[in-house]
Amino acid sequence: MSGQADRKPVISEEAFQYLWSMVGDAVEESSMQQITMSSLGDLHYSQENDSDSSLEDEKYLIPAEEDISDLLSPIIPEISMSPDSQSPTVDSSVASPSQHSPPPISHSQSPVHSIPSDTNYPGEYGFQITFTPPLKETKSTTWTYSTVLKKLYVRMASSCPIQMKTTRSPPPGTVIRAMPLFVKPEHVQEVVTRCPNHATARDHNENHPAPTHLVRCDHQYAQYQDNPYTGRQSVVIPYESAQAGSEWVVNLYQFMCLGSCVGGPNRRPLQVVFTLEKDNVVLGRFSVEVRICACPGRDRKAEERPQGAVKKSVSKHNPSTAEIATIARQKRKLEGSEEDAFTLTIRGRDNYEMLCRIRDSLELASLMSQSQVDSYRQQAVSVQCHQLVQNGQPNKVYIPSRSSLQITQ
């Protein structure tokens, strides 16, 4: 008797009552009847040895050979008893899923892909997206769309109207998701977010539920979602049918970071994938490449211009030798050649004779060589000096320099 008194029971009656309160109902998979708390009478727990224990009731008997954990496993996780206490311990690895484990996906949902597809897919509902050209496209326009490059140029934090339509109405509960995605394969696995500078600034972030999201939508029912498996950010709005007399539904989207921001896009080409979804099943898809810049009109014209048609800008302060020769030839054509003759009307006989002497001098000078011109000038200076000495004015003798004797033809 003393040996039986020293033995500790496998499970105490208080622990069993605790387990039974958690279970509530237990249903046998084969031939056992349903056991409820209301159908149980007085419970009697007995243990004769280490391997023989049973739970008796007036109507039911659960023998010791049947492991109680097999009956409870469909309802509660694996339970173990602490050796130092009578309270049960729940295995944490079984009770709660890991934070890094992917979310459970039901059979009715499409699988979650780490790299979303960017292939245009109208689907059976003919999902399409287009852009209406602005009324006046200038360099200072807030947004513009290039039909040649199929690319959207938009200014940061400016509302851009995007038109959407379907050929027939999708089922109720359909939504439109907009998700930013990098274009190049070496960057496509990275999540597109705003840079830390713009995400923490006060501008455009006050009372906004998603300050780190790059794409926003001015819709009263817009929801900003972060995928728990891939971490990608997106904005979801409900699908709305077009109004009477209109073919398209217009939604205003904003892009909250510049394409050159470090820590955000960081000069990496990006696109926005619009998907028509119903219960996470893609019904249609349309992707648009986006460039977020300070001057959309200028950047669009620069990228649309063919590479061979780029004109070299000529600096006025440092032109090349070939350009100087071209300008000189054009100037000579405007002024005329040396063989051209011109007529000049002169009033007064004295003026006419003076201009005739000047004409004769220029023609004679053009026929003389430079050495003859220098000799003539020296003779003229000598005559002038001799006359001044004779008149008693030697201080007024003017001796010209060598450069003053040069006559350009």
Secondary structure, DSSP 8 states (H G I E B T S, - for coil): -HHHHHS--SS-HHHHHHHHHHH--B--SSS---B-TTT----EEEEEETTEEEEE-SS-EE-TTS-HHHHHTTTS--EEE-TT-SSEEE-HHHHS--TTS-----TTS----SS-----B-TTTT-EEE----SS--TT-SEEEETTTTEEEEETT--EEEEEE-SS---TT-EEEEEEEESSTTTTTS-----HHHHHSSTTTTT-S-TT-SEEE--TT-EEEE-TTT--EEEEEE-----TT-S-EEEEEEE-S-TT-TTTTTT--EEEEEEEEETTEEEEEEEEEEEEES-HHHHHHHHHS-GGG------SSS--HHHHHHHHHHHHHHH--TT--------SHHHHHHHHHHHHHHHHHHHS-HHHHHHHHHHHHHHHHHHHHHTT-GGG-----TGGG----
